């Protein structure tokens, strides 16, 4: 982020997109293997920071990004039917 003034905004946008792509892979890996891992939280934090910076940079081009709301799949509830004896 300190190099932002040295390199142009176009290059920084490309760099951020590459960083987010790498972080997405690491997040997916950690979600699968260690969902409560501190590293997962750190990667998610870094991804949010890059996303905020990307949003700020894109405003320079009059292009506004908005977060995508992800749908979380809810587990299907299984109804347990009590067996009633027929006597």
C-alpha positions in Angstrom: 0.0 0.0 0.0 2.9 2.3 0.6 4.0 1.8 -3.0 0.7 3.0 -4.3 2.1 6.5 -5.1 5.1 5.0 -6.9 3.1 2.6 -9.2 0.1 3.7 -11.1 -3.4 3.0 -10.0 -3.9 0.5 -12.9 -1.0 -1.6 -11.8 -2.2 -1.5 -8.2 -5.7 -2.6 -9.2 -4.2 -5.6 -11.0 -2.0 -6.4 -8.1 -4.9 -6.3 -5.6 -7.0 -8.6 -7.9 -4.1 -11.1 -7.9 -3.7 -10.9 -4.1 -7.5 -11.4 -3.7 -7.3 -14.4 -6.0 -4.5 -16.0 -3.9 -6.3 -15.2 -0.7 -9.5 -16.9 -2.0 -7.5 -20.1 -2.6 -6.0 -20.0 0.9 -9.4 -19.2 2.5 -11.0 -22.1 0.6 -8.2 -24.4 1.8 -8.4 -23.4 5.4 -12.2 -23.6 5.4 -12.0 -27.2 4.3 -9.2 -28.3 6.6 -9.4 -26.1 9.6 -12.5 -23.9 9.7 -11.7 -22.4 13.2 -8.1 -21.7 12.4 -6.6 -18.3 13.2 -4.9 -18.3 9.7 -8.4 -18.4 8.1 -9.4 -15.4 10.0 -6.2 -13.6 9.1 -6.7 -14.4 5.4 -10.3 -13.2 5.6 -9.1 -9.9 7.2 -6.5 -9.3 4.5 -9.1 -10.0 1.8 -11.4 -7.4 3.4 -8.6 -4.8 3.5 -7.7 -5.5 -0.2 -11.4 -5.2 -1.1 -11.7 -1.9 0.6 -8.6 -0.6 -1.1 -9.9 -1.8 -4.5 -13.2 -0.1 -3.9 -11.4 3.2 -3.1 -9.2 2.9 -6.3 -12.2 2.1 -8.5 -14.0 5.2 -7.4 -11.2 7.1 -9.2 -12.7 5.7 -12.4 -16.3 6.6 -11.3 -16.9 2.8 -10.9 -18.5 1.8 -7.7 -18.2 -1.7 -6.3 -20.7 -3.2 -3.9 -20.3 -6.3 -1.9 -22.0 -9.5 -3.0 -24.2 -11.0 -0.5 -23.6 -14.7 -0.3 -26.4 -17.0 0.4 -25.5 -19.4 3.1 -27.0 -22.8 2.5 -29.1 -23.9 5.5 -29.0 -27.5 6.4 -32.3 -29.2 5.7 -34.0 -30.1 8.9 -35.1 -33.6 9.2 -38.4 -34.1 10.9 -38.4 -37.0 13.2 -41.8 -38.6 13.3 -42.5 -40.3 16.6 -43.6 -43.9 16.2 -47.1 -44.3 17.7 -47.7 -47.9 18.6 -51.0 -49.2 17.1 -52.4 -51.5 19.8 
